[in-house]
Amino acid sequence: MTFNLQSLVPRHIARMKPYTSARDDFGGSRENRVFLDANELPDPLVGMPPNINRYPGNEPAMLKEKLAAVKNTDPAQIFLGNGSDEIIDLVMRCFARPGKDQVMIFPPTFGMYAVRAEANNLEVQAVGLDEGFFVSHEKTMQAITPKTRLMFICHPNNPTANTQPAEVITRILESFNGIVVADEAYIDFSPEKSLLPLLARHPNLMVVQTFSKAFGLAGARIGVAYASEEIIATMDKMRCPYNLGTPSIELAVKALDNHASYRLSALRITRMRDKMAQEIADMPLVEKVYPSDANFLLVKTSDANSLYHYLANKGVIVRNRNHEPGCAGCLRITVGTASENRRLLDAWKKYGSSGGEQDKTCDAAGEEQLKERRVMKRRSTSETDISLELNLDGTGDVHIESGIGFFDHMLHQIAKHGMIDLDIIVKGDLETDPHHSIEDTAITLGMAVLEALGNKKGIERYGFALPMDESSAHVLLDLGGRSYLKWDVVFDSSHIGDIPASLFGHFFRSFTEAAKCNLHVTATGEDDHHKVEAIFKAFARTLRMAASRNRSGIMPSTKGVL
Ligand SMILES: *Cc1c(COP(=O)(O)O)cnc(C)c1O
């Protein structure tokens, strides 16, 4: 089949002339010019960011260029929307005629497609997904009519979390005369590849991505469409001028510059997702946890409504998908932080034992809970990229990937014996040596502890540890705000595990500096390996003691501040 885009463009759009804004004429450089053309305020108000008084200039072009480089495509093949939502709506308005044409969707899927179709007076053709939530090529081909202009394939699909095989999508692209929109909102969580490379061969493909999910910018409202220049030009002509705000665009550029940290975050989410899937499988009412390529889980239960209300009563809000076709009994659950996920699982575990739906007590009310001291930290240098999540009031839930086996083992001691939830991923220059990775992990951990301690009101402040095992380690700690390390430890060997022995003192020095604490460490023993382990365990115990809170709320200092 031959695809002819112009045959899809409604006549009134083909004819229309786009609005040209003041900025279109002299968009870029503000150098040596005064701009009295757009009725803007000449200066921002007090406290506002610079240039916010101006309409966006070349910022969208800058973002497109960055995206083109990252995605290996051309800026002219990129459209920026106010969220994918604007794109979904606009593609319908550009290529389908209200009251005449049809839009095909594959339920259960993202509700927005049908809503925007209805808003644009387009008939929705629903072709249900097959067993396993797969698009059927055969059913799709049979359902296509001459009025079918657009097709929305969600890849991975919301709410079923699976990805469609690329060959099915390719076959549809080859035999369909309209535009196939592949919505890749969740592609960064999927082991499957983006369909972007198919753009070169398929002029009727549009790939939609977003900054709302893996890039963590849902509040900024930025969606991106990739398609042929012709399709993009039509959408650009139809969109409202300045459809994205400058602060949003700047945030997107920043997020792209911070590419490594977004990869680490996606990695962490998928890892937690897989762990959560296993734990949910053992929860009351659960019949099935569907495999997920996204940052959420679809869970089939024997009573979705009751469980949904029970969890909501406990303050845990999930999405009830019970009434979606093919999703009877299903809840959709987003992967949250480690402690949010634990809150879900703790509440769920108790379902039934406390009377299920009848239980109307809310945990948070009544008993006054001290707020969890939880911190996420990212620290990137040219040598390391560290992503760390810490909860001082955890249970010792731990995941460490430093690339250095023995160091992982020691950080485990801190989490387990400190009752600290600790999730650390280190990407370091290990081909040089472990020095940077260990030092920077210590700094990041110290910064995180300091931040988690907050104003330090009500903490015990001091900690000490007693001899342990056949080696003995004494660790004294003061979280008082000044950095000092007294390191009274001698090792016999040059290396312990795979780490130069001198780096252990270095680790604690970097930690005390970043966490602004006093630390005195002495250790004796026969075996260096045991000695180090005793130091880390004792340190963990000491930290737990000093960071623990009484309910006095009193600043543990005669000076009144720490
Ligand atoms: C979350 C989501 C989006 C993102 O929409 P934005 O408007 O970009 O925030 C797009 N498609 C699907 C299927 C989603 O679930």
The ligand as a Gaussian input file, in Angstrom:
#p B3LYP/6-31G(d) Opt

LIG

0 1
 C        1.473000       8.637000      31.562000
 C        1.191000       8.369000      30.149000
 C        1.497000       9.321000      29.174000
 C        2.118000      10.634000      29.536000
 O        1.290000      11.675000      29.247000
 P        1.850000      13.176000      29.448000
 O        0.743000      14.007000      28.947000
 O        3.089000      13.270000      28.612000
 O        2.150000      13.357000      30.885000
 C        1.275000       9.023000      27.857000
 N        0.778000       7.827000      27.502000
 C        0.495000       6.891000      28.405000
 C       -0.012000       5.578000      27.967000
 C        0.677000       7.130000      29.758000
 O        0.354000       6.198000      30.658000

